[in-house]
Amino acid sequence: MRLSRLIGTASAALALYASTAFAYPGPGHVTGDVVVHDPTMIRTSTGYVLYSTHGYLEARTSADRVAFSRAGSAFRTPPSWWRTYSSGNDPWAPDISQHGGRYLLYYAVSGFGSNHSAIGLATSTTGQPGSWTDQGIIYATTTSSDHNAIDPNLLVDSSGRWWLSFGSHWTGIRMIRLDPSTGKRLPGDGTLHHLATRPDAPRAVEAPHIVRHGGHYYLFASYDQCCAGTSSTYKIKVGRSSSPTGPYVDRSGRSMLNGGGTTVLETHGRIVGPGGQSVMRDVDGDLLVYHYYDGADNGTPKLGINLLGWDADGWPYVY
């Protein structure tokens, strides 16, 4: 494995971080087919598999986390229900994980700028492209909803409870509880938790990813404007809580329900609008996997991978 090629030694990176606390690192070195949007990645027994938005959930594989090759898509044919939410059968923002010997892939189907949206679930025994069986809709929103069902992320908490966070360009991040036996919404629990929003229009907070580290849960989210090439203003912020359902606060103590969020990564140099992030634990540490728009390549969306460190106060940073 050439994992050390991603960024260099941890000690050198920590020294750099200490001396340039407000300087963001470039993405780690990746090659091959790396034009992606909203990436999620997992390590299997045969190497890395990465899924992303579009193309029935585009798939890429890598043996070393450096060189990536296209490998078809998660689905060979689109489930019939997709057409209700997307005329182009265009799924978004997958989230892959493995639990109890099976792989789970949550994803969204929606039109851009619409809250007529749905989150689906697919399962697989291998996690490989073309192996997924769709399990249908997990959660949906309508044009009368004040949020939309996009950008799902599964969290299994320290007590073994399953949660799905998701959303939402308009009024921020929501969460529901799931049944671990099915991966679908827990029967009898209709609570819709509100984790993050902001007071300023259009209140754009989306793409949640929650991880547990130490005694806290950390909510990573994408703020501001996505999907506009070099005009994108996406950035990644984080808050933390002692409970998976919140309240989440940033480093200064400001609630993420009132616009709080400590910036983890934002535009720097040719790296424009990083976001659509996921967090993956690998053999060499935690990874931040995201897309950005390449200012040196006409704003083409590309794959970013950085190692994710944790400072003495328990707050994450990229290196």
Buried (B, 14 or more C-beta within 10 A) or exposed (E): EEBEEBBBEBEEBBEBBEEEEEEBBBBBBBEBBBBBBBBBBBBBEEEBBBBBBBBBBBBBBBEBBBBBEBBBBBBEEBBEBBEEBBEEBBBBBBBBBEEEEEBBBBBBBBBEEBBBBBBBBBBBEBBBBBBBEBBEBBBBBEEEBEBBBBBBBBBBBEEEBBBBBBBBBBBBBBBBBBEEEBBBBBEEEEEEBBBBBBEEEEBBBBBBBBBBBEEBBBBBBBBBBBBEBBEBBBBBBBBBBEEBBBBBBBBEEBBBBEBBBBBBBBBBEBBBBBBBBBBBEBEBBBBBBBBBBBBEEEBBBBBBBBBBBBEEEEBBBBB
